[in-house]
Amino acid sequence: MKHASYRSPLTWLLLASTHYVSAFKVSSMDTASVSMQESILYVLRHYKPGADILHQLHEIEAKFTRLALSKTLGDNMNADYVAKTKEMTNSAFKASIMGQFAAYNQTLSDASQAVALCAANLASAIAMADGQLKNLSTTRAVHDACRQEQVMLRDKAATCARKESTLQAVADEACDYYITTFTVTQLTWVLPCERPEMDVEKYLSDSYTYWDNLLTARNLADSNCSNSSRTSLAYAKNCRETEKNYTWQIGQCDLKQVKMDGDSCDQATTRRLECNSYSKCFGASSDAIAQMLGPGNYCGKQKDLQAEFLAVNKIQCILDTLLFPTYQSRQNGIQACKALTLTAAELSSLSLPQCAKGYVAPTSILQQMNCGGSTDPTSDPDRSGTSAYAAKWYTPGLPIKECVSSCCMGITV
């Protein structure tokens, strides 16, 4: 496994293992003394770091193992130098492994948080839409109450119009009777006064009675015409006021419907856009996590880091055996080192939680956020302009106007 951050400690460790072997060879061959610094410089000039960290760690482990199992090792090992090498593996090499693990863990955590952020953004936007949807019930109640008043005024205006028509007919009939019956040309005395046998006194009495009765009838007809006309006109004035109130009520109710239709359109549009946006955001984030958790990615790298950490543990164990006094003790120590495994604490500290439990996509969140039908603007029951909306939000029997919201006008985002 290739990590640039391992180059420096790994180089130092290779140099240290090579120096031990070189120092041992120089001593056993009884050749000229070669200082530690000269050995390190020599190895450094010839060392070329490879890409496979674990392979190089195994090479180092093999070098120290051969050194430990040399029967001529004797007391050549320096305890301080062994301690310094172990300290280097702890402070630098293991720290590098844990740092790399932390980077992987943080990347996965960030990816998981990206999914959570998708949900948080959706929840924030949907909260506003939910508020509008909740208020829509109140707006509907206000609209229905207004329309009920409108229906009452409509019926009142219709009743008024019918009675006005009846009163006008009565007035017309009374006035027509007055005009046609009591014109000047029709008011004539029908008995001729030249009849010799006629009693003059009776004639005059009959004439007086005739004209007196005629005047009485004329005055009554005149009064009926005037009174019925005044009644009709007064009632007509009341009807005009009722019609005016009815017309005003229609306008007020239309405004309330416009608000209800508009609010439903706004919340439905917000919900649809945010739900679709969440689906894209969630899909991209989930795909990224799934890719990270794939066999050849972070879960596989986790196993590499565990293997590298164990290899360093074994190297540290073998370094301890270099100080053992006898060949047999070193041999027994090497066998124990090879049998080492990661402790439960080490395994836990080098295990990515997402790899252990897997990743389950929270697919139900779209339903939790009431995204079900809102992603289809043609069937959303809370979006003005659909038949489902009309069935849900318009109360049967109450008048409505033509919807003019952007949703109804076909203006979609």
C-alpha positions as CSV (number, residue, x, y, z in Angstrom):
1,M,0.0,0.0,0.0
2,K,1.5,3.3,-1.1
3,H,1.5,6.3,1.4
4,A,3.9,9.2,0.8
5,S,3.7,10.0,4.5
6,Y,5.5,6.7,5.3
7,R,8.6,7.4,3.3
8,S,10.6,9.1,6.0
9,P,10.1,6.7,8.9
10,L,10.2,3.7,6.6
11,T,13.5,4.9,5.1
12,W,14.9,5.4,8.7
13,L,13.8,1.9,9.6
14,L,15.3,0.4,6.6
15,L,18.5,2.2,7.3
16,A,18.5,1.0,10.9
17,S,18.0,-2.6,9.9
18,T,20.7,-2.4,7.3
19,H,23.0,-0.7,9.8
20,Y,22.5,-3.5,12.3
21,V,23.4,-6.1,9.7
22,S,26.3,-4.1,8.4
23,A,27.6,-3.5,11.8
24,F,27.3,-7.2,12.7
25,K,29.1,-8.2,9.5
26,V,31.9,-5.8,10.1
27,S,32.4,-7.1,13.6
28,S,32.2,-10.8,12.7
29,M,34.5,-10.4,9.8
30,D,37.0,-8.6,12.0
31,T,37.5,-6.0,9.2
32,A,38.3,-2.3,9.6
33,S,35.9,-0.5,11.9
34,V,33.1,1.2,10.0
35,S,31.2,3.9,11.9
36,M,27.4,4.0,12.2
37,Q,27.2,7.3,10.3
38,E,29.2,5.9,7.4
39,S,26.9,2.8,7.2
40,I,23.8,4.9,7.1
41,L,25.2,7.2,4.4
42,Y,26.2,4.2,2.4
43,V,22.7,2.6,2.6
44,L,21.0,5.9,2.0
45,R,22.9,6.3,-1.3
46,H,21.8,2.9,-2.5
47,Y,18.3,2.7,-1.0
48,K,15.3,3.3,-3.4
49,P,11.9,3.3,-1.5
50,G,9.3,1.1,-3.1
51,A,5.5,1.6,-3.5
52,D,4.4,-1.4,-1.4
53,I,4.7,-0.4,2.2
54,L,3.7,-3.8,3.6
55,H,6.2,-5.6,1.4
56,Q,9.0,-3.3,2.6
57,L,7.9,-3.8,6.2
58,H,8.2,-7.6,5.7
59,E,11.6,-7.1,4.2
60,I,12.7,-5.2,7.3
61,E,11.1,-7.9,9.5
62,A,13.1,-10.5,7.6
63,K,16.4,-8.6,8.0
64,F,16.0,-8.2,11.7
65,T,14.9,-11.8,12.0
66,R,18.1,-13.0,10.2
67,L,20.1,-10.7,12.5
68,A,18.4,-12.1,15.6
69,L,18.9,-15.7,14.5
70,S,22.6,-15.2,13.8
71,K,24.5,-17.5,16.2
72,T,27.4,-15.1,16.2
73,L,25.4,-12.1,17.2
74,G,26.7,-12.2,20.7
75,D,26.6,-8.9,22.7
76,N,27.1,-6.6,19.7
77,M,23.6,-5.0,20.0
78,N,23.3,-1.6,21.6
79,A,20.3,-1.4,23.9
80,D,20.0,2.4,23.5
81,Y,19.9,2.1,19.8
82,V,17.3,-0.6,19.9
83,A,15.2,1.6,22.2
84,K,15.6,4.5,19.9
85,T,14.5,2.5,16.9
86,K,11.4,1.3,18.8
87,E,10.6,4.8,19.8
88,M,10.9,5.9,16.2
89,T,8.4,3.2,15.1
90,N,6.0,4.3,17.8
91,S,6.3,8.1,17.4
92,A,6.6,8.2,13.6
93,F,5.5,5.1,11.8
94,K,2.5,4.0,13.9
95,A,1.5,7.7,14.1
96,S,1.6,7.8,10.3
97,I,-0.6,4.7,10.1
98,M,-3.1,6.1,12.5
99,G,-3.0,9.4,10.7
100,Q,-3.8,7.7,7.4
101,F,-6.6,5.8,9.1
102,A,-8.0,9.0,10.6
103,A,-8.0,10.6,7.1
104,Y,-10.0,7.6,5.7
105,N,-12.4,7.8,8.6
106,Q,-12.8,11.5,8.2
107,T,-13.5,11.2,4.5
108,L,-16.2,8.6,5.1
109,S,-17.6,10.7,8.0
110,D,-17.7,13.7,5.7
111,A,-19.5,11.6,3.0
112,S,-22.0,10.5,5.6
113,Q,-22.5,14.0,6.7
114,A,-23.1,15.0,3.1
115,V,-26.1,12.6,3.1
116,A,-27.2,14.1,6.4
117,L,-26.7,17.6,5.0
118,C,-28.9,16.6,2.0
119,A,-31.6,15.7,4.5
120,A,-31.1,18.8,6.6
121,N,-31.4,21.1,3.6
122,L,-34.6,19.2,2.6
123,A,-36.0,19.4,6.1
124,S,-35.3,23.2,6.3
125,A,-37.1,23.8,3.0
126,I,-39.9,21.4,3.7
127,A,-40.5,23.0,7.1
128,M,-41.5,26.2,5.3
129,A,-43.7,24.3,2.8
130,D,-45.3,22.4,5.6
131,G,-46.0,25.6,7.4
132,Q,-47.8,26.9,4.3
133,L,-49.7,23.6,3.9
134,K,-50.8,23.7,7.5
135,N,-52.0,27.3,7.1
136,L,-53.8,26.2,4.0
137,S,-56.5,24.6,6.1
138,T,-57.1,27.9,7.9
139,T,-57.1,29.7,4.6
140,R,-59.6,27.3,3.3
141,A,-61.9,27.7,6.3
142,V,-61.8,31.5,5.8
143,H,-62.5,31.0,2.1
144,D,-65.4,28.7,2.8
145,A,-67.0,31.1,5.3
146,C,-66.7,33.8,2.8
147,R,-68.3,31.8,0.0
148,Q,-71.1,30.8,2.4
149,E,-71.8,34.5,3.0
150,Q,-71.6,35.0,-0.8
151,V,-74.2,32.2,-1.3
152,M,-76.5,33.9,1.3
153,L,-76.2,37.2,-0.3
154,R,-76.8,35.6,-3.7
155,D,-80.0,34.0,-2.5
156,K,-81.0,37.2,-0.8
157,A,-80.4,39.2,-4.0
158,A,-82.3,36.6,-6.0
159,T,-85.2,36.7,-3.6
160,C,-85.1,40.5,-3.6
161,A,-85.1,40.5,-7.4
162,R,-88.2,38.3,-7.6
163,K,-90.1,40.4,-5.1
164,E,-89.0,43.5,-6.8
165,S,-90.4,42.1,-10.0
166,T,-93.7,41.3,-8.3
167,L,-94.0,44.8,-6.7
168,Q,-93.1,46.4,-10.0
169,A,-95.9,44.4,-11.7
170,V,-98.4,45.5,-9.1
171,A,-97.4,49.1,-9.6
172,D,-97.5,48.8,-13.3
173,E,-101.0,47.3,-13.2
174,A,-102.3,50.0,-10.7
175,C,-100.8,52.8,-12.8
176,D,-102.0,51.4,-16.1
177,Y,-105.5,51.1,-14.6
178,Y,-105.4,54.7,-13.4
179,I,-104.2,56.0,-16.8
180,T,-106.5,54.0,-19.0
181,T,-109.6,54.4,-16.8
182,F,-109.5,58.0,-15.7
183,T,-108.4,60.0,-18.8
184,V,-110.3,63.2,-19.5
185,T,-111.8,62.0,-22.7
186,Q,-113.4,59.0,-21.0
187,L,-115.0,61.1,-18.2
188,T,-118.5,61.8,-19.8
189,W,-122.0,61.9,-18.4
190,V,-124.1,59.4,-20.3
191,L,-127.7,60.6,-19.6
192,P,-129.0,63.3,-22.0
193,C,-130.6,66.2,-20.3
194,E,-133.2,66.9,-23.1
195,R,-135.6,64.2,-22.0
196,P,-138.8,66.1,-21.1
197,E,-140.1,63.4,-18.8
198,M,-136.9,63.4,-16.7
199,D,-137.2,64.7,-13.1
200,V,-134.6,67.6,-13.0
201,E,-134.0,67.2,-9.3
202,K,-133.4,63.5,-9.7
203,Y,-131.2,64.2,-12.7
204,L,-129.1,66.5,-10.8
205,S,-128.9,64.1,-7.9
206,D,-127.9,61.3,-10.1
207,S,-125.3,63.5,-11.9
208,Y,-123.8,64.5,-8.6
209,T,-123.7,60.9,-7.4
210,Y,-122.1,59.8,-10.6
211,W,-119.4,62.4,-10.5
212,D,-118.8,61.9,-6.8
213,N,-118.4,58.2,-7.2
214,L,-116.1,58.7,-10.2
215,L,-113.9,61.1,-8.3
216,T,-113.7,58.6,-5.4
217,A,-112.7,55.8,-7.7
218,R,-110.2,58.1,-9.5
219,N,-108.6,59.1,-6.2
220,L,-108.3,55.5,-5.1
221,A,-106.7,54.5,-8.4
222,D,-104.3,57.4,-8.2
223,S,-103.5,56.5,-4.6
224,N,-102.9,52.8,-5.5
225,C,-100.6,53.8,-8.4
226,S,-98.6,56.2,-6.2
227,N,-98.4,53.9,-3.2
228,S,-97.4,50.8,-5.2
229,S,-94.9,52.8,-7.2
230,R,-93.3,54.2,-4.0
231,T,-93.2,50.7,-2.5
232,S,-91.6,49.3,-5.7
233,L,-89.0,52.0,-5.9
234,A,-88.1,51.7,-2.2
235,Y,-87.8,47.9,-2.5
236,A,-85.7,48.3,-5.7
237,K,-83.3,50.6,-3.8
238,N,-82.9,47.9,-1.2
239,C,-82.3,45.3,-3.9
240,R,-79.6,47.5,-5.5
241,E,-77.8,47.7,-2.1
242,T,-78.1,43.9,-1.7
243,E,-76.7,43.4,-5.2
244,K,-73.9,45.8,-4.4
245,N,-73.0,43.8,-1.2
246,Y,-73.2,40.6,-3.2
247,T,-70.8,41.9,-5.8
248,W,-68.4,43.1,-3.2
249,Q,-68.6,39.8,-1.4
250,I,-67.7,37.9,-4.6
251,G,-64.6,40.1,-5.0
252,Q,-63.5,39.4,-1.4
253,C,-64.0,35.7,-1.7
254,D,-62.2,35.6,-5.0
255,L,-59.2,37.3,-3.3
256,K,-59.2,34.6,-0.6
257,Q,-59.3,31.9,-3.2
258,V,-56.4,33.5,-5.0
259,K,-54.4,33.4,-1.8
260,M,-55.4,29.8,-1.1
261,D,-54.5,28.7,-4.7
262,G,-51.3,30.7,-4.6
263,D,-50.1,29.4,-1.3
264,S,-50.8,25.8,-2.4
265,C,-48.9,26.4,-5.6
266,D,-46.0,28.0,-3.7
267,Q,-45.6,25.1,-1.2
268,A,-46.1,22.4,-3.8
269,T,-43.5,24.0,-6.1
270,T,-41.0,24.4,-3.2
271,R,-41.7,20.8,-2.1
272,R,-41.3,19.4,-5.6
273,L,-38.1,21.2,-6.3
274,E,-36.6,20.4,-2.9
275,C,-37.6,16.8,-3.0
276,N,-36.1,16.4,-6.5
277,S,-33.0,18.2,-5.4
278,Y,-32.7,15.9,-2.4
279,S,-33.0,12.9,-4.6
280,K,-30.1,14.1,-6.7
281,C,-28.1,15.1,-3.7
282,F,-28.8,11.9,-1.8
283,G,-28.1,9.8,-4.9
284,A,-24.7,11.4,-5.5
285,S,-23.7,11.2,-1.8
286,S,-24.9,7.6,-1.4
287,D,-23.1,6.6,-4.6
288,A,-19.9,8.2,-3.3
289,I,-20.2,6.3,0.0
290,A,-21.0,3.0,-1.7
291,Q,-17.9,3.5,-3.9
292,M,-15.7,4.3,-0.9
293,L,-17.0,1.1,0.8
294,G,-16.3,-1.0,-2.2
295,P,-13.9,-4.0,-2.0
296,G,-11.0,-2.1,-3.7
297,N,-11.5,1.1,-1.7
298,Y,-11.5,2.2,1.9
299,C,-12.6,-1.1,3.5
300,G,-9.8,-2.8,1.6
301,K,-7.4,-0.1,2.7
302,Q,-8.5,-0.6,6.2
303,K,-7.2,-4.2,6.1
304,D,-3.9,-2.9,4.6
305,L,-3.5,-0.5,7.5
306,Q,-4.2,-3.2,10.0
307,A,-1.7,-5.5,8.3
308,E,0.9,-2.7,8.3
309,F,0.3,-1.9,12.0
310,L,0.7,-5.6,12.8
311,A,3.9,-5.7,10.8
312,V,5.3,-2.8,12.8
313,N,4.3,-4.6,16.1
314,K,6.3,-7.7,14.9
315,I,9.3,-5.5,14.0
316,Q,9.2,-4.0,17.5
317,C,8.9,-7.5,19.0
318,I,11.9,-8.7,17.0
319,L,13.9,-5.6,18.0
320,D,13.4,-6.7,21.6
321,T,14.7,-10.2,20.8
322,L,18.0,-8.7,19.6
323,L,18.8,-8.0,23.2
324,F,18.1,-11.6,24.4
325,P,21.3,-13.3,25.7
326,T,21.2,-16.6,23.9
327,Y,20.4,-17.9,20.4
328,Q,17.7,-20.2,21.8
329,S,16.0,-17.4,23.6
330,R,16.1,-15.3,20.5
331,Q,14.7,-18.1,18.4
332,N,11.8,-18.6,20.9
333,G,11.2,-14.9,20.9
334,I,11.1,-14.8,17.1
335,Q,8.4,-17.5,17.1
336,A,6.4,-15.6,19.6
337,C,6.8,-12.4,17.4
338,K,5.5,-14.2,14.3
339,A,2.4,-15.4,16.2
340,L,1.4,-11.9,17.2
341,T,-2.1,-10.6,16.3
342,L,-3.7,-7.2,16.8
343,T,-5.2,-6.7,20.2
344,A,-8.9,-6.0,20.4
345,A,-8.2,-2.3,21.2
346,E,-5.8,-2.0,18.2
347,L,-8.3,-3.7,15.9
348,S,-11.0,-1.4,17.1
349,S,-8.9,1.7,16.7
350,L,-8.1,0.6,13.1
351,S,-11.6,-0.4,12.1
352,L,-13.8,2.0,10.0
353,P,-17.4,1.9,11.5
354,Q,-19.0,2.1,8.1
355,C,-17.1,-1.1,7.0
356,A,-18.3,-3.0,10.0
357,K,-22.0,-2.1,9.9
358,G,-22.3,-1.4,6.2
359,Y,-24.2,1.6,4.8
360,V,-28.0,1.5,4.7
361,A,-29.4,4.4,2.6
362,P,-32.2,6.2,4.4
363,T,-34.6,5.9,1.5
364,S,-37.7,6.5,3.7
365,I,-36.9,10.1,4.2
366,L,-38.8,11.2,1.1
367,Q,-42.0,9.8,2.6
368,Q,-41.2,11.3,6.0
369,M,-40.9,14.7,4.3
370,N,-44.2,14.3,2.5
371,C,-42.4,14.1,-0.9
372,G,-44.7,11.2,-2.1
373,G,-47.0,12.8,-4.7
374,S,-45.4,16.2,-4.8
375,T,-42.7,15.1,-7.3
376,D,-45.5,14.7,-9.9
377,P,-47.1,18.1,-10.5
378,T,-50.0,16.6,-12.4
379,S,-51.4,14.6,-9.5
380,D,-50.4,16.4,-6.4
381,P,-53.5,16.9,-4.3
382,D,-52.0,20.0,-2.6
383,R,-51.0,21.8,-5.8
384,S,-53.6,24.1,-7.3
385,G,-54.6,23.3,-10.8
386,T,-55.0,19.5,-10.5
387,S,-58.3,17.7,-10.3
388,A,-57.1,16.1,-7.0
389,Y,-56.5,19.6,-5.5
390,A,-60.0,20.7,-6.6
391,A,-61.5,17.6,-4.9
392,K,-59.6,18.2,-1.7
393,W,-59.7,21.9,-1.2
394,Y,-62.8,23.2,-3.0
395,T,-65.9,22.5,-0.9
396,P,-68.8,21.1,-3.0
397,G,-71.8,23.4,-3.4
398,L,-69.8,26.6,-2.9
399,P,-68.9,28.8,-5.8
400,I,-65.3,29.2,-7.0
401,K,-63.6,31.3,-9.6
402,E,-61.2,30.2,-12.2
403,C,-57.8,29.5,-10.7
404,V,-55.1,32.0,-11.7
405,S,-52.1,30.8,-9.7
406,S,-48.8,30.2,-11.6
407,C,-49.5,26.4,-11.3
408,C,-52.9,26.8,-12.9
409,M,-51.6,29.1,-15.6
410,G,-49.0,26.4,-16.5
411,I,-46.0,28.4,-15.2
412,T,-43.9,25.7,-13.7
413,V,-40.4,25.8,-12.4
